[in-house]
Amino acid sequence: MTKRRDFLKKAGMGAAVAGLSGWNDVVFAIDTADEKDAAEQISSGGWTFTFDERDSGLTLKNGPASLAGKLTFVSTKGAWKITRSRDGVAERYALVDLQDNVQGYLVFLPDGNSIRLLFYHRTAQNYRGVWTFEGEIHFTDDSFACRTCPEKDERVLSLRCGPADSLLNDSLFAPASDCMLQLNAAQLNISQLSGGRYAIKASGVIEESSEATFSVRLEPQYFKQRYVPYYHPINRKRCPKAPTGWMSWNTYFDRATAEDNLKEARIGKKYFLPFGCEFWSIESWQGNSDQLPVSAFYNMDLEVNKKQFPKGMKKLADDIRALGFRPGLWMAPFGTGSDVFYNARKDWFLHNKEGQPIRSWNGRYTLDPTVSEAREHLKKIFRIASREWGYEFFKVDGMSGRNQGYCAHLYERPEVKACFKDPACPNPFDLCIQAFREGIGDDRVFLACQGHTSGPEALYADASRIGADIVSPNKPVVWNGVMNQGRCFINQAFTHNISLIADPDTLLVRDLPLEEARTSATIVALPGQLTFFGDKFAGMADDRIKILQQTLPVAEVYPENLYPYFKMLPVWNLRVRHALLGDYNVVGLFNWEEEPRTIRVTADELGIDPQTARCGFEFWTEQAVPFDGGLSMEVPAHGVRLIALHPAASVPQWLSSDRHIAQHADELSEYAWDAAGNCLKGKIRLVGDFPLSAHFRMPSGYTCSDVICEGATITEHKGDNGVLSVTFKANQTATAAFQIKF
């Protein structure tokens, strides 16, 4: 980013470029007597390109991608012409100086789905100049701007909410077709105009004896060829947003009863259902599942633990639905611990060459999915749980993990593959996942635990548990569990909400120190991951309940950098485009260390212009944060600071609210500055009788004279250090209209 910003200055081109306020300031001569021949179209590989020297118009087309704009070259003394070659060399263009002499050349170098524009000096010539291409890109309607070319030592995880622009973006990606358009230039700026339309400005320098290039590459099957061989975009009809809910295991472990689940659901109905909590998922319900290990559980039949669930699983699903939630169910049917089930169906299971049963995490007896009768049985038990019992969310466990104890690894081992009924089956694991989906049905949500985008889960599942358990069995949550949530998401963020929705495991805040609770909630909520709670709610402190509420509903967030990381990153940057507030950033500064430390991030790292005045506001501590070409804050050990960073207006403006960690202002339905009335007007959505505090910047010369609200009560408003904070409270879920007069 820095090298892109500095290259004009380094080349000594600042004054020449500054003198050209726009393309209309440059006059391009026609260097041909026959105007009808001034435009030349060439097709090579997958590309068709046209250059018209009459107006310097350049068009590049390949499949769904087209670029059209003006291509120019400006030396230190002014704009040169770009003409067809004067020496008879085909498919070469000349850089013609102000004295009408050819000083350099431009050639198009197609190579399959790539094309490169090479600008170079005529032999022995020596001059400086800047080439620029400015125009529009047309790509697929579902595409978005992103980054696919990593730089060394990146510190920032880049995310987006809405089609927000970034100076770091170098590509466009189309999820439906898995197609990527990548651009490369010394300086590049891509900004979205509308669905599938983008403005582009690309520039580069020729100086002394150096060359300059501009390349464009269309890559079909970007994810499928690189990372996700079973790539399939998320089924938004079935799973329109990241699932939310509660599950018992990380607090109750294997001992939760039906009444325990319903007791928590009754509290959840009051405190979380109004905020968008959706599913209530039941774990460890099988006949003998009240005592680990999972390998002993009766995972392949539907025998219910009568002691914990005396009224059965259908009744529990009905009770959950009556409270307003959708019922969910945990299953792990890659094997069983039931001797009775095994002895009746021995040929369904894997045995080693000595004839002994092969064990796995899921069972003392591990399923052979190449046996068609076994697969039909899997479909049957899922169909009963889905259609007869009425469960709508399925968490299927034991898939991958990180070693041979889990079936994705076990089934790949050569000594195990030799034991299948069909040893030639290329991927027995795929047969299992397909059976799960067929049994569940195409209208239920399927969470693969641990699922990976590198396997068949991406074709059949909706969400993926990307990390290990946040707690150890019968132990409280600790910092290492939170760290693992962050580490796993950083690594796998690049496919989140594209091929599978990321699941960080349950969010637990009750027993963590406050700073660690905030960090865990930010890890989950800022990037819009699947959000399931796991705490016992009875007796939970109000401040911890509020943290959970601040994660709902899940923000619609996508990755901006489409490649993995393998180290902890201290900065997470969410770029937001809001219909009323415009483009701004929400910047998370994470301290993964054991001691407090100051974390700084520059404008270049955030992909924003450092010269634009900006104002910041920190979410957790509710304080203004200055912007000096970057952001800097001291962050406590294991803590996070979360700063909404807006371009500074000359009049009062919205900064933030305590409604949601992502600070994407989803609660704001109307908003405008009324210059005639010298006031801010807006409408804000309030949830139940839970208060909401909004924060506004007051530039120098403005003080608040009154706050008026229809549909809610103003319980407090105060101004301090240029920030006005207003707390709204309604008696029920409602939209309130407010005016803030200055």
N, C-alpha and C positions, 0 to 999 in steps of 0.2 A: 504494500500500500504506500509506504513512504517513498519507495523508488518511483512509483507511478506519479506521485505528487511532485517530486523534485526533478523529474527528468527534463522539463522545459527550462527550469532555472539553470540546471547544470549545462544544458546545451546553449545557453545564452540567447534563448528565444523569447524570453518574457515580454520584451518591448514590442517585438514584431507581432506576436499573437495578441497582446493586449490592444493593439491598434485595430484589430479586426473584431468588431462587436458582433458580427453575425455573417452568415453566408451571403446576404444581400450586399455586403460591403465589398465583395470580391468580384471583379469582372473577369470572366474567362473568355479568351479569344478562341475562335474556331480556326483550327490549323488545317483546313482542307478546302479545296475549291468546290467539292461536291458534298453538300450537306447530307444527302441521303446515305452516303457511305460513312458518316461520322460515327454511327453506332455499330458496334461489332459484337455479335453473339457467338460464343464458343461453348461447346459441350464436351466435357471430358469426365470420365468416371461417372459418379453420380451427380455431378454439378453442371449447371448451366449458368454461365456468367456473361453479363453484357456491360460494356463500358461505352458511354456516349460522350465523346470529347466536346460536344457542343455545350453541355451544361455540367460536365464532370459527373454525370450520373452513373452509378454503379449498382447493378442488381446481381445478387447471387441466389440461386435456387437449388434445393435438393429435397425431394420428398415433401414433408410437411413444413419445411423451413424455408423462409425467404427473407433476404435482407435487401433493402433498397435505400439509397441515399446518395450523398455527394462525397466524392473523393478528391482531396486537394493536397497540394504541397506548397508550403510557405517557407521561403528562405529568410535569412536575416534582413534582406532588403525588400521583401514583398512576395506576393503570390506568383508562383510559376505556373505555366500551363502543363497539363498532362495530355499528350497527343499520341496518336498512333505512331509506331516506329517510322522514322524517316529514311532508314537504310535498307528497307525491304525485308527485314527479319520479321517473320510472321509471329503473331501472338506476343509481341513485346510492345511496351509503351514507353514514350520518352518523357523525361523531365526537362522542360525547356525554360531557360532562364529569361530574364527581362530583356536581354539582347537577342533573343530568339535563337540561342544556341543550345544544343542538346548537352546536358551535363550529367545525366544519369538515366536510369531505367526502372521500370516496373514490370515484373512478370508475374503471371498467375501459375501456381504450381499445384495442380489437382493431384490427389493421390487417394483414389477410392472415395471414401466418405469425408475426406479432409481436403481443404484447399488453403493454400498459403499465398499471400501477396508479399512479394519480396521487392523492397526498394534498395537500389544499390547505385554506387558511383560509376560513372564512366571511368575507364582505366586512367589513373594518374590525376583525376580531378579531385578537388578538395574543397568542400563547402559544408555548411550546416543547414539543416532544414527540418521541418516538422510536417509529416503527413497526417491527415485527419480524415476519418470517415464518420459522417454524421447522418443519421437517418432513422429508419424503423425496421424492427424485426417482426415478422408475423410467424407465429408458431401455433401449437394446438391450444384450444380454449382452456384446457385444464392445467396448462403449464404454469410454472412459477420460476422466478429467478433464484439462483442458488450459487454455490461454489463447489467445484469439483477438482481444483488444482491446489493442494495443500502447500503451505509454505513452512519452512523450517522453524521449529521452536514456537509454534502457535500456542497461545495462552488462553484463547477465548473460544468457548463453545457457542456457536451462533445459531439462533432460533428465530422463528418468525410467527407472528399472529396477524393474518391478513397479508395482502401483497405489499408489504413495506419494502422500501428500497434500501440497498446497501452499496457503498462504494467498493466493497470486497467481492461482490458477485461477479462471476465470470462465465456463467452457464445458465441455460434454461432446461428444466426437466418436466416431462409430461408423464404423470403417474399412470394414466390409463393405458398408454402404449409402451411404457418403460423406455422412452426415447430421450436422449440428452443432446442438446446443442451447446457446444463449448466454444468459447471465443478467447483469443489470446492476443494481447497487445500491451505495450509498455504502460499505457494509461487507458483504462476502460471504465465506462459508466453505463450501466443498464438500468432503466427505470420503467416500471410497468405503466402503460397508458390505459389499458382495459384488458378484458379477458383475451389472452393470446397476442396482444399488441404491446410492443416495447419500444421505447426510444433508446437509441444507442449512440454513444460517441466514443470512438476509439482513436488513439493517437500514438505516434512513435517518432523517434528522432534518428536522422542520419547525421552523424558528425564525423569529421575527419575521414578516416577510411572505413568506418563501420557501416554495416547494413542495418536495416530495420524491417520487421515483419509484422504482418497481421494475419492470423490464421483462424479458420472456422472449421469445426469438425462436428459432424452429425453421427452420433453413436446409437444405433438401435440396440435395444435390450441392455441398457446400461447396468441395471442391477442383476439381471438374469445371468449375464456373462461374467460379472465380477464377483458378486457377493451372494445373490439370492437365486439359486438355480431353479427353484420352484416359484419364481416370482408371480404374484397375482395381487393386484391392488385390493385394498380393503373393501369388503362388501358394505357400502354405506347404507344400503337399504336395511340390511340386517343389523348393522352396528353403526348407527349414524354418528356416534360420539364415543369417547372413551368411557367404559363402564365405571360406575361408582357403587360403593356398597360397604358391607361389613361382613367379616368372617371371624370365627371364634378361635382358631387354633393358636395364634400367637399369644393369647392370654389364658384361655381355658385348656389349651393343648387337646388331649384326646378325651377329656372328661365332660365336655359340654353336653347338657341334656336339652331336650326340646324346650323345656321351660326356661333354661338359661338363655337360649337363643331368642325366645319370645320376649323375655324380660328386657334384653338389650334392645330388641326391635321396638318395644313400647317407648323406651327413652329416645331411640333414634327417630321415631315418628315425630316427636316434639321438637327435637333440636336439629335434625339433619334432613328429614324428608322435605321440609319447606325449601331447603337450599338446593335440592336436586339429587339427593342420595337415592339410588335406584334399586339395587339388589340386596337381598339378605341371604348369604350363602352358608350352607351347612357342611361341616367337616366331621370326619370320624364318626360315622353313623352305622358302619357295618357291624355284623353280629359280634365280632370280638375285637373291635377297633378301639377299645378303651385302654389298651396297653400296647406300647411300642414293643418290637419294631414293626414297621409297615409290612415287611416280608411275611409276617404271620397273619396279616389281615385276610379276611375272606373277600378278596377284591374282585372276584369274577362271578359272584352270584349276588342276589339282591336281598340276602338275609339281613334283617335289621336288628340292631342292639335293642332288645325289648326293655332293658333296664333304663336306658337313657331316652329311648323314643317309644314309649309304650303304646302310643296311638298310631304309630306308623308314619311313613314319610309323606304319603299323600295328604293326610290330615295336617301335618306341619306345613306343607306347601300352601294349603288353603288358608291356614291361620296367618302365615306371612303375607299372603296376598290381601287378606282382609285388613291388615294394618297399613296397606298402601305400597308395599314393596313387591318386587318380583323375586320369586324364590330361586336360589342357586344351590348346586350340589357338587361336592368334591368326590372324585373317583380316581382309581389308580389300577386299571384292569389289564396290565401287561403280564400279570401272573397272580398267583394265589398262595396263601398259606394253609388252605383247607385240604387236609388229607382225604376227606370224603370226596370232595369235588375232583381232586387229582386222580384218585383211584378209579373213579367212574369214567375218566376221559384221558387216560395216560397218553394216548397218541396225539393229543392236542399240545403237548408240552415238549420242551427241549431236553435231550439227554446227551451226556458226553459219550465218548467212545467206549467207556466202561459200563454204560447203561445207567449211570447215576443222573438224577435230575440236576439241571443247571439252575443255580440260584441267581437272583437279582434283587435290587432294592425293593421291587414290587412283589416278590413272592419267593417262597422256597421252591416253587415250581414255576418256571418261566414259560410264557405262551410262545408257541410256534405259529406266527401269523400266516405262514404259507399253507396251513391247514384250513381249507375253505369252511369246514364246519365250525372251527374256532372263530373265524371272522363273523360268521352268521350269528354266533352266540353273542359276540360283542355288540353287533347291531341291535340284537334283541334286547339286551339289558339297558342299553341307552334309550331305545325306543320306549320301553316301559317307563323309565324314569322321566322321560320328556313328555310323552303323550298321556300316559295313565296317571302318573304321579303329579305331573304339571310343572316340572322344573324348567326354567328358561335360561339358566346360566350354568355352564359346566366347566369346572376347573379339573383338568385331567393331569395327574401328577406322575412323576417318575420317568419323564421323557428323555432328558439329556443329562443334566448335571455336568460333571467334568471328568467322569471316569467310567470304567466298565460296569460299575454297579447299576448304571442306568441304561435303559434298553437301546437308546439311540447309539450308544457306544458298543454295548454288548453285541447287538445284532450285526455289527460291522466286523467283528473280530474273525479272522480266517478260521480258527479252530471251532468257533461257534457256527459260522455259516455252513461248515461242512456237516453240521448236525440237523439242519432244517430238512423237513420232508422234501422241499424243493431247493436243493443247495444252489441251483442256478439262478434263483430269484435275485435280481440286482439290488433290491432295497426292501427287505421284509418290513422295516419300520414304516415305510410309506403305506403298506397294506393296513397296518393298525390304524394310522391316523385317518385314512380314508373310511374305514369301518366306523370309527368314532363319529365322524361327521354325518355319514349316512344314517346312523342310528339316532343321533341328536336331532337331525332335521335341519333344513336350510333356513329356518326362522329363529334359531336359538343361538346364543352367544357362546363361543368356545374359547376358553383360555387354556393355552398349552403351557404346562409347568414342568420343568423348565423347557420352554420351547425356544427354538432358534431360527432366525431367518435364513440360516444356511441349510436348513432341512425342509422336509415336506410340510412342516407345520404352516409355512407361509402360504401354501396352496389351500389349506382346509380350515385353519384356525383364524380367529379374529384378533387375539391378543397373545402376548408371550411374556411369561415370567422370566425376566432376563437375568436375575441373580439368585443367590442362595437365600435361605431363610434369614430374616433380619434378627431372629433370636435362635438360640439353641433350645432343645426340648426342656421344658420345665425351668427355664432360666429367664430373667428379665432382659429387656432390650439394653444393649450397650453401644458405645460409640463405634466400635468396629462394624457393627451391623449397619449403622447409618453410613459409614464410610463406604461399605460395600454397595449400598444403594446408589451413592454418587458415582463410584467407580464403574459399575456396570452400565449405568445410563450413559455416562460420557463415552464409553466404548461403543455402545449400540444405538446411540441417538440417531445415527444417520438413516436408519430404516423406520424410526418411530412414526406412526401415523401415515406411513406410505405402504409398507407391506404387512406389518403387524403393529398393534398398539402395545407400547412397552408397559410392563407391570413391574414395579419396583418392590413388590411384597407389601404387606399391610403397613399403614402409617400408624405408628405408636408414639404418643406424645405424653401420656399420663405420668410415666415414671422417669422420663429423661429430664436432665437439667434444662432450664428454659432455653438457653442458647442452642443446645443440641436439638431440642424439639422444633425450634424455628428452622434449623438447618434441614432436618428431615422433611418437614412440611414444604420447604422451598424446593428441595430436590424433586419432590413428587409433583407439586402444583405448578411451578414456573414453566416447565416444559409440557404440561398437560398430559401427564401419564395416567394410566388406569389408577383409580384412587379408591382403595378399600381400607376401612378402618379396622383395628383389631383390639382396641382398648376395652376394658370394662368401663361402662359409662356412669354407673351409679356412684355418686360421691366425687365425680371428677370435678376439678376446679374450673371455675368459669373461664379463666384465661386459656386453659387447654381446650375447652369446648370451642372457644372462639377460633383458635388456631385451626381446628378441624373444619369449622364452618368456612373459613377463609380459603379452603381448597375447592369449594363447590360453587356452581357446577364446573366441571373441568373446562379450562380454556382450550380453544382449538389451536394448537401449536404444532408447527412442523419444523423439521431440521432445515437449516440453511446450508450447512456444510455436509455434503453427501459422501463422507468417507469416515472410517473409524479412527478413534484415538486410543492410545495405550498408556496414558499417564493421566494423573489428576490435573485438571485445569482449574485455576483459581477464579476465572471470570466466566459467567454465563450471560450472554447478551441476547435478550428477547427484543426483536424489532417489531413494533406494533404499528399497524395502520388502522386508525379509527375513523369512522365516517364523519364524526363531528370534531375530533381533536387533531386529525391529521397524523403524520408520522412522528413517532417518538421511540425512545428506548427504555427498557426496564433491565437494569444491570445488576446482576448478583455477584457480590464479592465474597468468595468462600475462603475461610481459613481452615484448612484441613490439618493444621499443626497443633502442637500441644501448648504453645505460647501465643499471646496476642501478637499481631503483626499488622503493619500498614500495607494495604494492597492498593496499587495504582494501576489504572488502565488508561491508555491514550485514545484520542479520537480516531487515529488511524487504525488501531486494533478493533475499534467498535464499528468501523466502516462509515464514519460520519465526518463532515467537514469541520476541522478544528477552528475555523474562523467564524463560524456561526455561534452567536451568543446563546447559551442554554442555561436552564435552571433545573436543579435537581432536588428531589425530596425522598428521604429514606423511610421505608415502609414500617419497619419494626420499632424504630426509636422516634419516629414522627418528627424529624428535623430537616431543615433545609441543608442542601449540600452544594457547595460552589463548584462551578465548572471552569477550569482554567486551561482549556485545550485537552482536558482529561478529567478523570475522577480519582479521588484518593480518600480512603477512610481507614481508620484503625478498626480492625475486626477482632473480637475476642477469640480466644482459643475455641475451636470446634464451632465457631459461629458463622453467621452470614449477615451481610448488609445488602439491602435490596433498594435500588435507587431508580425512581422514575425520572427520566431525563428528557425534558421538552425543549424545543426551540423557544427562546424567550420572546414573549410578546410585549408590546408597548403599553398594553392595558391589562387589567387583572385577568387571570387565566386559571383553569383547572390544573392541578398538579397530581393529585392522587386521592384515594379513599382507602379505608380499612376493610373494604368489602371483599377483595380477592387478592391473593398473593401475586397473581400475574399482573395486576394493576392495568388490565386491558379495558377498564371502564365499561364493561358490558352492562352495568346498571344505569348508565347514562343514555337516555333515549332522546332527549332534546337538549340543545346547548347553543348559546350564541351570546355575543357581546352586543348590547343595545347602546350604541353611541349616543343617541338622542336622550335616552333616559339615564345614561351613565351607570348602567347596571348589567350584571350577568343574569341571564334567564335560562332556565332549563327544567327538565323533568328527570326524576331519578326514581328507580324501582327499589322499593324497600321490602324486606322479607319479614313476614310475621310482625311480632312486636320487638324484634331485635334492632337495636340502634345502629346507625351507620354514620361514620364521621368522614366528611369530605374536606379536602385541603386545597386552598386557592392561593396563588401568588398575588401579592399586592405590590406592583412596582412603586418606585419612589414617587411621591405625590398623591398616592391613593390611600384613603382610609375607609373602612366600612362604616356606613351610617345606619344601615338597617338590613335585616334579613326577614323576608316574608315567605311563608310556605303554605300552600293549600294541599290538604290531604295528609299532613303529618305535623308533628310538633317539633319545634326547634328547642332541644333541651339545653344546648350550649352553643355559643359562638364566641370566639376569642381571636385576637390578632397578636402575633408575636414575631419579631424579626422578619417582617415582610410576608408572613404567612397567616392567612385567615383560616381557622378550622371551625367547621359547622357540623353539629351533630343532629341528625334527623331521626325521629322515631314515630312509627305509625302503630295503630292498634291491630292491624292485620296487613297481610301482603297487599301492597297497593303501589301506584305510581303517584308521586307527589310533585307538584309544580313549585319551583322556588324562584325567588328574585333576590339578588344580593346587590344592594345599592351602595354607591360610593360617592 
